Amino acid sequence: MQRYAFLLYGLMGLLLAGCGSSGGDQSAGTTGQPTAGSPPAKKFTLGFAQVGAESGWRTANTESIKAEAAARGIELKFADAQQKQENQIKAIRSFISQGVDVIAFSPVVETGWGPVLQEAKKAGIPVIISDRRADVPEDLYTTFIGSDFIKEGEMAGEWLAKALNGKGKVAELTGTPGSAPANDRAKGFRTAIEKTPGVEIVFSQTGDFTRTKGKEVMEALLKSPEGASINAVYAHNDDMALGAIQAIEEAGKKPGKDIIIISIDGIKDAFQAMVDGKLNCTVECNPLLGPNIMDAAEKLMKGETLQKRTVVEDGIFDQSVASKELPNRKY
């Protein structure tokens, strides 16, 4: 009997040892929870196709997405399209072939997304659109998360009309042609200044949302006959405005005084330019969309239905509040 009891206890010990090592991470302890300092467990995979790295705003947007995914233990497959739609489409098709759980992207331009999003739908992969809209049927995406670009343009137009006392000639530096923010910020601005006939757009050209191109366009304008009449600049983003400021200074004029400048995004460099008296006003467009995107993705993984649009609220800041607000800027 003692012999049988000994064998029975031995067998039980082997079984218990086997349960304790069946694919488990021994560093997790008996509770199965990660130890302090270990990364969170992977929940699901999200593929994100980013526009590029064309501005300070975009850099902050990318950092927010990456940081939030890491904090939640979501495996992120990230692609930088370098501002080319064909690169984004290629990235999305790659995500589909890899079988990611959710796809999210910020469209370079509004049109041309139907076929690839149909492929995602056929593969059963939900799609989140962020920052910029895509002109596609609503059944091809689950939700759009972003700012109201038309409202941003309207805020800029209303502020500038007052700053010019109802009369002035405006040079407009537009964003990437065909993109939602470029289209809508132009539309909203025009809607606002229509109420003030004395404010007139006499020049409009793309700076492609980059500081370098914004400077190039402004340099060329200031050397042209029509450049002499400009007393205001409306830039679709801060980076183009900051480039224009460099050009204005190099032309021997004082930005913010000789030429009033308003732009959109609200990045830290823009607030510093306001503190320095070179930029007059910026309309905020919050880039920190990582939490919103990950919230939406997690809800999709739980089988929840999302509202078709989540609007991110924005504000407007001029030189009078720049010094106070500068330390609070996170991007």
URTA-V489805 format. One record per residue. N is the residue number from 1. RES is the residue in one small letter. SS is DSSP state (a for helix, b for strand, c for the rest). OMEGA is omega in radians with two decimals (none if undefined). D_FIRST is the distance of its C-alpha to the first C-alpha in whole Angstrom. Layout:
# URTA-V489805
n=N res=RES ss=SS omega=OMEGA d_first=D_FIRST
n=N res=RES ss=SS omega=OMEGA d_first=D_FIRST
This chain:
# URTA-V489805
n=1 res=m ss=c omega=3.13 d_first=0
n=2 res=q ss=a omega=3.14 d_first=4
n=3 res=r ss=a omega=3.13 d_first=5
n=4 res=y ss=a omega=3.13 d_first=5
n=5 res=a ss=a omega=3.14 d_first=6
n=6 res=f ss=a omega=3.13 d_first=9
n=7 res=l ss=a omega=-3.13 d_first=10
n=8 res=l ss=a omega=3.13 d_first=10
n=9 res=y ss=a omega=3.12 d_first=12
n=10 res=g ss=a omega=3.12 d_first=14
n=11 res=l ss=a omega=3.12 d_first=15
n=12 res=m ss=a omega=3.12 d_first=17
n=13 res=g ss=a omega=3.12 d_first=18
n=14 res=l ss=a omega=3.14 d_first=20
n=15 res=l ss=a omega=3.14 d_first=21
n=16 res=l ss=a omega=3.11 d_first=23
n=17 res=a ss=a omega=3.13 d_first=24
n=18 res=g ss=a omega=3.13 d_first=26
n=19 res=c ss=a omega=-3.09 d_first=27
n=20 res=g ss=a omega=-3.09 d_first=29
n=21 res=s ss=c omega=-3.07 d_first=31
n=22 res=s ss=c omega=3.07 d_first=32
n=23 res=g ss=c omega=-3.10 d_first=36
n=24 res=g ss=c omega=3.08 d_first=36
n=25 res=d ss=c omega=-3.06 d_first=38
n=26 res=q ss=a omega=3.13 d_first=36
n=27 res=s ss=a omega=-3.12 d_first=39
n=28 res=a ss=a omega=3.14 d_first=39
n=29 res=g ss=c omega=-3.06 d_first=36
n=30 res=t ss=c omega=-3.11 d_first=34
n=31 res=t ss=c omega=-3.10 d_first=37
n=32 res=g ss=c omega=3.13 d_first=38
n=33 res=q ss=c omega=3.13 d_first=41
n=34 res=p ss=c omega=3.09 d_first=44
n=35 res=t ss=c omega=-3.12 d_first=44
n=36 res=a ss=c omega=3.11 d_first=47
n=37 res=g ss=c omega=3.14 d_first=50
n=38 res=s ss=c omega=-3.12 d_first=48
n=39 res=p ss=c omega=3.11 d_first=50
n=40 res=p ss=c omega=-3.13 d_first=50
n=41 res=a ss=c omega=3.12 d_first=48
n=42 res=k ss=c omega=3.10 d_first=50
n=43 res=k ss=c omega=3.14 d_first=51
n=44 res=f ss=c omega=-3.09 d_first=53
n=45 res=t ss=b omega=3.11 d_first=56
n=46 res=l ss=b omega=3.06 d_first=60
n=47 res=g ss=b omega=-3.13 d_first=62
n=48 res=f ss=b omega=3.10 d_first=66
n=49 res=a ss=b omega=-3.08 d_first=69
n=50 res=q ss=b omega=3.12 d_first=71
n=51 res=v ss=c omega=-3.09 d_first=75
n=52 res=g ss=c omega=3.11 d_first=75
n=53 res=a ss=c omega=-2.97 d_first=76
n=54 res=e ss=c omega=-3.04 d_first=80
n=55 res=s ss=c omega=3.06 d_first=80
n=56 res=g ss=a omega=3.11 d_first=79
n=57 res=w ss=a omega=-3.08 d_first=78
n=58 res=r ss=a omega=3.10 d_first=76
n=59 res=t ss=a omega=3.12 d_first=74
n=60 res=a ss=a omega=3.11 d_first=73
n=61 res=n ss=a omega=3.12 d_first=72
n=62 res=t ss=a omega=-3.13 d_first=70
n=63 res=e ss=a omega=3.12 d_first=68
n=64 res=s ss=a omega=-3.14 d_first=67
n=65 res=i ss=a omega=-3.12 d_first=65
n=66 res=k ss=a omega=-3.10 d_first=63
n=67 res=a ss=a omega=-3.11 d_first=62
n=68 res=e ss=a omega=3.09 d_first=61
n=69 res=a ss=a omega=-3.14 d_first=59
n=70 res=a ss=a omega=-3.12 d_first=57
n=71 res=a ss=a omega=-3.09 d_first=57
n=72 res=r ss=a omega=3.13 d_first=55
n=73 res=g ss=c omega=3.11 d_first=53
n=74 res=i ss=c omega=3.12 d_first=55
n=75 res=e ss=b omega=-3.08 d_first=56
n=76 res=l ss=b omega=2.99 d_first=59
n=77 res=k ss=b omega=-2.97 d_first=61
n=78 res=f ss=b omega=3.12 d_first=65
n=79 res=a ss=b omega=3.08 d_first=68
n=80 res=d ss=b omega=-3.05 d_first=71
n=81 res=a ss=c omega=3.13 d_first=74
n=82 res=q ss=c omega=3.08 d_first=77
n=83 res=q ss=c omega=3.12 d_first=79
n=84 res=k ss=c omega=-3.11 d_first=79
n=85 res=q ss=a omega=-3.12 d_first=78
n=86 res=e ss=a omega=3.10 d_first=77
n=87 res=n ss=a omega=3.10 d_first=74
n=88 res=q ss=a omega=3.12 d_first=73
n=89 res=i ss=a omega=3.10 d_first=73
n=90 res=k ss=a omega=3.13 d_first=71
n=91 res=a ss=a omega=-3.14 d_first=69
n=92 res=i ss=a omega=3.10 d_first=68
n=93 res=r ss=a omega=3.07 d_first=67
n=94 res=s ss=a omega=3.10 d_first=65
n=95 res=f ss=a omega=3.13 d_first=63
n=96 res=i ss=a omega=-3.12 d_first=63
n=97 res=s ss=a omega=3.12 d_first=62
n=98 res=q ss=a omega=3.11 d_first=59
n=99 res=g ss=c omega=3.10 d_first=58
n=100 res=v ss=c omega=-3.11 d_first=58
n=101 res=d ss=c omega=-3.12 d_first=57
n=102 res=v ss=b omega=3.04 d_first=61
n=103 res=i ss=b omega=3.03 d_first=64
n=104 res=a ss=b omega=3.10 d_first=67
n=105 res=f ss=b omega=3.04 d_first=70
n=106 res=s ss=c omega=-2.99 d_first=73
n=107 res=p ss=c omega=3.07 d_first=76
n=108 res=v ss=c omega=3.10 d_first=79
n=109 res=v ss=c omega=-3.06 d_first=81
n=110 res=e ss=c omega=-2.98 d_first=81
n=111 res=t ss=c omega=3.02 d_first=82
n=112 res=g ss=c omega=-3.07 d_first=80
n=113 res=w ss=c omega=-3.05 d_first=76
n=114 res=g ss=a omega=-3.07 d_first=76
n=115 res=p ss=a omega=-3.08 d_first=75
n=116 res=v ss=a omega=3.10 d_first=72
n=117 res=l ss=a omega=3.00 d_first=71
n=118 res=q ss=a omega=3.11 d_first=71
n=119 res=e ss=a omega=3.12 d_first=68
n=120 res=a ss=a omega=3.12 d_first=66
n=121 res=k ss=a omega=3.12 d_first=66
n=122 res=k ss=a omega=3.13 d_first=65
n=123 res=a ss=c omega=3.12 d_first=62
n=124 res=g ss=c omega=-3.13 d_first=61
n=125 res=i ss=c omega=3.14 d_first=62
n=126 res=p ss=b omega=-3.08 d_first=63
n=127 res=v ss=b omega=3.04 d_first=66
n=128 res=i ss=b omega=3.07 d_first=67
n=129 res=i ss=b omega=-3.11 d_first=71
n=130 res=s ss=b omega=3.06 d_first=72
n=131 res=d ss=c omega=-3.10 d_first=75
n=132 res=r ss=c omega=3.14 d_first=77
n=133 res=r ss=c omega=2.96 d_first=78
n=134 res=a ss=c omega=-3.12 d_first=78
n=135 res=d ss=c omega=-3.12 d_first=80
n=136 res=v ss=c omega=3.08 d_first=77
n=137 res=p ss=c omega=-3.06 d_first=77
n=138 res=e ss=a omega=-3.13 d_first=74
n=139 res=d ss=a omega=3.14 d_first=72
n=140 res=l ss=a omega=3.06 d_first=71
n=141 res=y ss=c omega=-3.07 d_first=70
n=142 res=t ss=c omega=-3.13 d_first=68
n=143 res=t ss=b omega=3.00 d_first=70
n=144 res=f ss=b omega=-3.14 d_first=72
n=145 res=i ss=b omega=3.14 d_first=72
n=146 res=g ss=b omega=-3.11 d_first=75
n=147 res=s ss=b omega=3.05 d_first=78
n=148 res=d ss=c omega=-3.05 d_first=81
n=149 res=f ss=a omega=3.11 d_first=84
n=150 res=i ss=a omega=3.12 d_first=87
n=151 res=k ss=a omega=3.10 d_first=86
n=152 res=e ss=a omega=3.11 d_first=86
n=153 res=g ss=a omega=3.12 d_first=89
n=154 res=e ss=a omega=3.12 d_first=91
n=155 res=m ss=a omega=3.13 d_first=90
n=156 res=a ss=a omega=-3.13 d_first=92
n=157 res=g ss=a omega=3.13 d_first=95
n=158 res=e ss=a omega=-3.14 d_first=95
n=159 res=w ss=a omega=-3.08 d_first=95
n=160 res=l ss=a omega=3.12 d_first=97
n=161 res=a ss=a omega=3.11 d_first=100
n=162 res=k ss=a omega=-3.12 d_first=100
n=163 res=a ss=a omega=3.14 d_first=100
n=164 res=l ss=c omega=-3.09 d_first=103
n=165 res=n ss=c omega=3.03 d_first=105
n=166 res=g ss=c omega=-3.12 d_first=105
n=167 res=k ss=c omega=3.12 d_first=107
n=168 res=g ss=b omega=3.11 d_first=105
n=169 res=k ss=b omega=-2.97 d_first=105
n=170 res=v ss=b omega=2.96 d_first=101
n=171 res=a ss=b omega=-3.11 d_first=99
n=172 res=e ss=b omega=3.03 d_first=96
n=173 res=l ss=b omega=-3.03 d_first=93
n=174 res=t ss=b omega=3.12 d_first=91
n=175 res=g ss=c omega=-3.12 d_first=87
n=176 res=t ss=c omega=-3.12 d_first=86
n=177 res=p ss=c omega=3.12 d_first=88
n=178 res=g ss=c omega=3.13 d_first=86
n=179 res=s ss=c omega=-3.11 d_first=83
n=180 res=a ss=a omega=-3.13 d_first=83
n=181 res=p ss=a omega=3.11 d_first=84
n=182 res=a ss=a omega=-3.14 d_first=87
n=183 res=n ss=a omega=-3.02 d_first=88
n=184 res=d ss=a omega=3.12 d_first=87
n=185 res=r ss=a omega=3.05 d_first=88
n=186 res=a ss=a omega=-3.12 d_first=92
n=187 res=k ss=a omega=-3.12 d_first=92
n=188 res=g ss=a omega=3.14 d_first=91
n=189 res=f ss=a omega=-3.14 d_first=93
n=190 res=r ss=a omega=3.09 d_first=96
n=191 res=t ss=a omega=-3.10 d_first=96
n=192 res=a ss=a omega=-3.05 d_first=96
n=193 res=i ss=a omega=3.06 d_first=99
n=194 res=e ss=c omega=3.13 d_first=101
n=195 res=k ss=c omega=-3.12 d_first=102
n=196 res=t ss=c omega=-3.04 d_first=103
n=197 res=p ss=c omega=-3.11 d_first=106
n=198 res=g ss=c omega=3.10 d_first=107
n=199 res=v ss=b omega=-2.98 d_first=104
n=200 res=e ss=b omega=3.02 d_first=104
n=201 res=i ss=b omega=-3.10 d_first=101
n=202 res=v ss=b omega=-3.14 d_first=104
n=203 res=f ss=b omega=3.11 d_first=101
n=204 res=s ss=b omega=-3.13 d_first=98
n=205 res=q ss=b omega=-3.10 d_first=96
n=206 res=t ss=b omega=2.98 d_first=92
n=207 res=g ss=c omega=3.04 d_first=90
n=208 res=d ss=c omega=3.10 d_first=87
n=209 res=f ss=c omega=-3.11 d_first=85
n=210 res=t ss=c omega=-3.14 d_first=85
n=211 res=r ss=a omega=-3.12 d_first=87
n=212 res=t ss=a omega=-3.12 d_first=89
n=213 res=k ss=a omega=3.09 d_first=90
n=214 res=g ss=a omega=3.10 d_first=91
n=215 res=k ss=a omega=-3.12 d_first=93
n=216 res=e ss=a omega=-3.12 d_first=95
n=217 res=v ss=a omega=-3.12 d_first=96
n=218 res=m ss=a omega=3.09 d_first=98
n=219 res=e ss=a omega=-3.13 d_first=99
n=220 res=a ss=a omega=-3.13 d_first=101
n=221 res=l ss=a omega=-3.07 d_first=102
n=222 res=l ss=a omega=3.11 d_first=104
n=223 res=k ss=a omega=-3.11 d_first=106
n=224 res=s ss=c omega=3.13 d_first=107
n=225 res=p ss=a omega=-3.10 d_first=110
n=226 res=e ss=a omega=-3.13 d_first=108
n=227 res=g ss=a omega=-3.11 d_first=106
n=228 res=a ss=a omega=-3.08 d_first=108
n=229 res=s ss=a omega=-3.07 d_first=108
n=230 res=i ss=c omega=3.03 d_first=105
n=231 res=n ss=c omega=3.08 d_first=104
n=232 res=a ss=b omega=3.06 d_first=100
n=233 res=v ss=b omega=3.00 d_first=97
n=234 res=y ss=b omega=-3.13 d_first=94
n=235 res=a ss=b omega=-3.12 d_first=91
n=236 res=h ss=c omega=2.97 d_first=88
n=237 res=n ss=c omega=-3.07 d_first=86
n=238 res=d ss=a omega=-3.08 d_first=86
n=239 res=d ss=a omega=3.09 d_first=86
n=240 res=m ss=a omega=3.11 d_first=89
n=241 res=a ss=a omega=-3.14 d_first=91
n=242 res=l ss=a omega=3.04 d_first=90
n=243 res=g ss=a omega=3.12 d_first=91
n=244 res=a ss=a omega=3.12 d_first=94
n=245 res=i ss=a omega=3.10 d_first=95
n=246 res=q ss=a omega=-3.14 d_first=95
n=247 res=a ss=a omega=-3.13 d_first=97
n=248 res=i ss=a omega=3.12 d_first=99
n=249 res=e ss=a omega=-3.13 d_first=99
n=250 res=e ss=a omega=3.10 d_first=100
n=251 res=a ss=c omega=3.09 d_first=103
n=252 res=g ss=c omega=3.11 d_first=104
n=253 res=k ss=c omega=-3.12 d_first=104
n=254 res=k ss=c omega=3.09 d_first=101
n=255 res=p ss=b omega=-3.12 d_first=98
n=256 res=g ss=c omega=3.13 d_first=98
n=257 res=k ss=c omega=3.08 d_first=102
n=258 res=d ss=c omega=3.12 d_first=104
n=259 res=i ss=b omega=3.11 d_first=101
n=260 res=i ss=b omega=-3.05 d_first=99
n=261 res=i ss=b omega=3.03 d_first=95
n=262 res=i ss=b omega=-3.12 d_first=93
n=263 res=s ss=b omega=-3.07 d_first=89
n=264 res=i ss=b omega=3.00 d_first=86
n=265 res=d ss=b omega=3.13 d_first=82
n=266 res=g ss=c omega=3.12 d_first=82
n=267 res=i ss=c omega=-3.07 d_first=81
n=268 res=k ss=a omega=3.14 d_first=81
n=269 res=d ss=a omega=3.12 d_first=84
n=270 res=a ss=a omega=3.11 d_first=86
n=271 res=f ss=a omega=3.09 d_first=85
n=272 res=q ss=a omega=3.11 d_first=86
n=273 res=a ss=a omega=3.07 d_first=89
n=274 res=m ss=a omega=3.09 d_first=90
n=275 res=v ss=a omega=-3.14 d_first=90
n=276 res=d ss=c omega=3.10 d_first=92
n=277 res=g ss=c omega=-3.06 d_first=95
n=278 res=k ss=c omega=3.07 d_first=95
n=279 res=l ss=c omega=-3.06 d_first=93
n=280 res=n ss=c omega=-3.06 d_first=94
n=281 res=c ss=b omega=3.02 d_first=91
n=282 res=t ss=b omega=3.06 d_first=88
n=283 res=v ss=b omega=-3.08 d_first=86
n=284 res=e ss=b omega=2.96 d_first=82
n=285 res=c ss=c omega=-2.98 d_first=80
n=286 res=n ss=c omega=-3.14 d_first=76
n=287 res=p ss=c omega=-3.01 d_first=74
n=288 res=l ss=c omega=-3.04 d_first=71
n=289 res=l ss=c omega=-3.12 d_first=69
n=290 res=g ss=a omega=3.14 d_first=66
n=291 res=p ss=a omega=3.14 d_first=64
n=292 res=n ss=a omega=-3.12 d_first=66
n=293 res=i ss=a omega=-3.12 d_first=65
n=294 res=m ss=a omega=3.04 d_first=61
n=295 res=d ss=a omega=-3.12 d_first=62
n=296 res=a ss=a omega=-3.14 d_first=63
n=297 res=a ss=a omega=3.14 d_first=60
n=298 res=e ss=a omega=3.10 d_first=57
n=299 res=k ss=a omega=3.10 d_first=59
n=300 res=l ss=a omega=-3.13 d_first=59
n=301 res=m ss=a omega=3.08 d_first=56
n=302 res=k ss=c omega=3.13 d_first=55
n=303 res=g ss=c omega=-3.11 d_first=57
n=304 res=e ss=c omega=3.09 d_first=60
n=305 res=t ss=c omega=-3.09 d_first=64
n=306 res=l ss=c omega=3.00 d_first=66
n=307 res=q ss=c omega=-3.01 d_first=70
n=308 res=k ss=c omega=3.14 d_first=72
n=309 res=r ss=b omega=3.01 d_first=73
n=310 res=t ss=b omega=-3.10 d_first=73
n=311 res=v ss=b omega=3.08 d_first=76
n=312 res=v ss=b omega=-3.08 d_first=75
n=313 res=e ss=c omega=-3.12 d_first=78
n=314 res=d ss=c omega=3.11 d_first=80
n=315 res=g ss=c omega=3.12 d_first=83
n=316 res=i ss=b omega=-3.06 d_first=86
n=317 res=f ss=b omega=3.06 d_first=87
n=318 res=d ss=b omega=-3.05 d_first=91
n=319 res=q ss=a omega=-3.06 d_first=92
n=320 res=s ss=a omega=-3.11 d_first=92
n=321 res=v ss=a omega=-3.02 d_first=88
n=322 res=a ss=a omega=-3.10 d_first=87
n=323 res=s ss=a omega=-3.14 d_first=87
n=324 res=k ss=a omega=-3.05 d_first=85
n=325 res=e ss=a omega=-3.07 d_first=83
n=326 res=l ss=a omega=-3.13 d_first=82
n=327 res=p ss=c omega=-3.10 d_first=79
n=328 res=n ss=c omega=-3.07 d_first=77
n=329 res=r ss=c omega=-3.12 d_first=77
n=330 res=k ss=c omega=-3.10 d_first=74
n=331 res=y ss=c omega=none d_first=76
